[in-house]
């Protein structure tokens, strides 16, 4: 028998409210009927009172069942608004049973911590209740925050001489207990109705947070649980207010003897906000609502003013990244949309990261900035191409990225010179550069692929019209007509569109390579890894699947990054491409390959079965079975996947007059894009 239970909260609430009304009405109606019938001399002993009483008795049980599911952290949404939960985790079947278990385990825990004899068995007993709402609420009431924080510090030897405190290697049981306490508090925080935390629980929790021991306990309590949105947001706001009121002073000496936690490791940043960073990263929606608080405006304070201990800034970067990228949508109204808040946070964070003081304050966040820019690569391309000097904001138009088909999520506005400075700083981290480079390569592939698809659709429409007006045409005439239409489209309007697209993409390419200090790859001594990564991207980008229409390019970045940089072992290094020792040369090759590959994918080199004069199969040396066959499944291979014979054949085919009737190398457009970007961005971000 399944242990899963499901409830539609809306319908259940309506049922409970209806039963409350009816249970009180039935006895009154029954009494009126009884009086009327008795007046006629008829005896009546109706069940109205009993029915009303039974309905009233069922209401608490139904409400309790609803409250249980709403408090369940692992509940799942199903069809028709039903919430499903596994009731096998609810060890306590009633509030009284939960209270009894909580009292017994709390007593045992106090005694073992007092005598420094905490054992794994007790922790295992507590662990069994981690998703038990009745137990969680009762446990939170049994051990109030002040005592709970004290117990947490005692479990790591607080009050003992330094020699008696445990090392990190000896605290597995303690750490496991803290994980369970965090999860139990998370379950308790989700309680509703008759089972919920006290209204002032958040105040009790943050009270005394200026004390390192209290801060350590709160940090651990918030680290692993899945918390109710409102509860965690309230706690974080209170922590922020205390942090601003008493900002940490890292210059003050620390008493090593009073340091909480294991004696041989640092407890990390114990400022009030230092305790909140990991839970914010774990709860992106809470992080969004906190970072966009219009009264507090915490992002500026946390990035610019707060001084972080150790590598705690990495946790801040993680929280900002999650808040700025987890939710991407184009829902309305904009102000209430998660996607809108994501873009707003991304825009402001990138603005702050361009400040040298912020860069110095957040040295461990380069990769986080890279991830954010990658998710907003279309916006980055737009604003770098237009040399925008915009203030941080959200692109709220009906079509945020007009280079792409379909409706993309809300976009972030970037100040072009500022974001160039931010990239220059971020790309000192090779991973940050690889992330942005992969996103740019994928975006370029998708833009050109959609452009080729558009041209192919126009060719099909023109050919359909010609065929309709020439119903008696022979197969040979049809092939010739289609080829004429194809060449007309691609050599004129289509070719111009490819040139415009590659010119703009080339400008973005220059900014990225210049920020990475690899504009001249052969001279980038201190950035050899980034130079190699860029060349790897230019050689493999053709092999990336551009993804389905309307699918946001940012969601495919990790896959593209893995495909490009998973194995940086491009073979045939003895056969380096001409001019590939500069970013411009490598970019020319990349966009040549992308343009050719996307045109081939959409049939713009004609029919290979005819074969058309513009198609590789027109030539025996490039056809299947030859050493120079550089295609697979009807598509051109990436340069990285070609062997020496295939590369030689491919380069030869590109120079022939036949394909030149539909294909123009984008070299001039790339050179123009590079020159325009260099003219506008020289001196920025260096």
LINSULHU-V217775 format. One record per helix or strand. SS is the DSSP state (A for helix, B for strand). FROM is the first residue (numbers start at 0). LEN is the number of residues. If there is no record, write none. Layout:
[[SS | FROM | LEN] [SS | FROM | LEN]]
This chain:
[[B | 3 | 5] [A | 8 | 31] [A | 47 | 24] [B | 75 | 2] [A | 78 | 3] [B | 81 | 5] [A | 86 | 3] [A | 94 | 20] [A | 119 | 8] [A | 132 | 10] [A | 144 | 11] [A | 161 | 3] [A | 167 | 3] [A | 171 | 18] [A | 200 | 6] [A | 211 | 10] [A | 228 | 17] [A | 255 | 3] [A | 272 | 3] [A | 276 | 6] [A | 283 | 8] [A | 297 | 8] [A | 311 | 14] [A | 333 | 3] [A | 337 | 16] [A | 355 | 6] [A | 365 | 10] [A | 376 | 9] [B | 388 | 7] [B | 410 | 5] [A | 415 | 11] [A | 429 | 40] [A | 474 | 41] [A | 520 | 3] [A | 524 | 19] [A | 552 | 13] [A | 572 | 3] [A | 582 | 19] [A | 615 | 3] [A | 619 | 3] [B | 630 | 2] [B | 634 | 2] [A | 638 | 3] [A | 643 | 12] [A | 656 | 4] [A | 666 | 15]]
